[in-house]
């Protein structure tokens, strides 16, 4: 699995991870001061990252095997997205609303 990681200076790098899942991953997708949202989608659209999930801060993805089983949020009104190439060098995404599980 490859992910997009950023440091405190805002530098974004592609990095290889453990590879338990066949998806890429974009985290903290909603933080305005981070360029991750745009960059992650650009890389998926161009095929430099495989299709994968982007998550807002406070969202967890629960997998059973390699299948996404649930999207959970510790904050209300949060989302994840499945992001994939559209075939024309861009991306398309499907919103996956997080189930708020703390009450």
C-alpha positions as CSV (number, residue, x, y, z in Angstrom):
1,X,0.0,0.0,0.0
2,X,1.2,3.5,-0.7
3,X,0.1,6.5,1.2
4,X,0.6,10.3,1.1
5,X,2.4,11.6,4.2
6,X,3.1,15.1,5.1
7,X,5.4,16.7,7.7
8,X,5.1,19.9,9.7
9,X,6.6,22.0,6.8
10,X,3.8,20.9,4.5
11,X,6.1,18.7,2.3
12,X,4.1,15.7,1.0
13,X,5.8,12.4,0.1
14,X,4.6,9.1,-1.2
15,X,5.6,6.2,1.0
16,X,5.2,2.5,1.0
17,X,3.4,0.9,4.0
18,X,2.8,-2.6,5.3
19,X,0.6,-3.7,2.4
20,X,-2.1,-5.5,4.3
21,X,-4.7,-3.7,2.1
22,X,-4.6,-3.2,-1.6
23,X,-5.7,0.5,-1.3
24,X,-4.0,3.8,-1.0
25,X,-4.9,6.0,1.9
26,X,-5.3,9.8,2.4
27,X,-5.8,10.9,6.0
28,X,-6.9,14.2,7.7
29,X,-8.6,15.0,4.4
30,X,-10.5,17.9,5.9
31,X,-7.7,20.1,7.4
32,X,-7.6,23.3,5.4
33,X,-4.0,24.1,6.2
34,X,-2.9,20.8,4.6
35,X,-2.7,20.2,0.8
36,X,-3.4,16.5,1.2
37,X,-6.9,16.5,-0.2
38,X,-6.0,18.0,-3.5
39,X,-2.7,16.1,-3.8
40,X,-4.1,12.7,-2.9
41,X,-6.8,13.0,-5.5
42,X,-4.4,14.2,-8.2
43,X,-2.1,11.2,-7.6
44,X,-5.0,8.7,-7.7
45,X,-6.4,10.3,-10.9
46,X,-3.0,10.1,-12.6
47,X,-2.5,6.5,-11.5
48,X,0.5,7.2,-9.3
49,X,-1.4,5.9,-6.3
50,X,-3.9,3.0,-6.5
51,X,-7.6,3.7,-5.7
52,X,-8.3,4.1,-2.1
53,X,-9.9,5.8,0.8
54,X,-9.6,9.4,2.1
55,X,-10.8,10.1,5.6
56,X,-11.6,13.3,7.6
57,X,-10.0,13.8,11.0
58,X,-11.7,11.5,13.5
59,X,-12.8,8.9,11.0
60,X,-11.8,5.2,11.2
61,X,-12.1,2.5,8.5
62,X,-13.0,-1.0,9.7
63,X,-12.0,-3.7,7.3
64,X,-12.8,-7.4,7.4
65,X,-10.1,-9.0,5.4
66,X,-9.7,-6.6,2.5
67,X,-13.4,-5.5,2.4
68,X,-14.4,-2.2,3.9
69,X,-16.9,-3.2,6.6
70,X,-17.8,0.1,8.3
71,X,-16.9,3.8,8.4
72,X,-16.9,5.1,12.0
73,X,-16.5,8.6,13.4
74,X,-15.7,9.8,16.9
75,X,-17.0,13.3,15.8
76,X,-20.4,13.9,14.3
77,X,-21.0,14.6,10.7
78,X,-17.8,13.1,9.3
79,X,-17.0,11.4,6.0
80,X,-14.7,9.2,4.2
81,X,-14.5,8.9,0.4
82,X,-13.6,6.1,-2.0
83,X,-11.4,7.8,-4.6
84,X,-10.5,6.2,-8.0
85,X,-9.2,7.3,-11.4
86,X,-11.9,8.3,-13.9
87,X,-9.9,7.1,-16.9
88,X,-9.2,10.6,-18.2
89,X,-6.4,11.5,-15.8
90,X,-8.7,12.8,-13.2
91,X,-10.6,11.2,-10.3
92,X,-14.1,10.4,-9.2
93,X,-15.1,9.9,-5.6
94,X,-18.0,8.4,-3.6
95,X,-18.9,9.8,-0.2
96,X,-19.0,7.3,2.6
97,X,-20.7,9.0,5.6
98,X,-19.2,7.9,8.9
99,X,-21.5,6.3,11.5
100,X,-21.1,8.4,14.7
101,X,-20.5,5.7,17.3
102,X,-19.8,7.7,20.5
103,X,-22.9,9.1,22.3
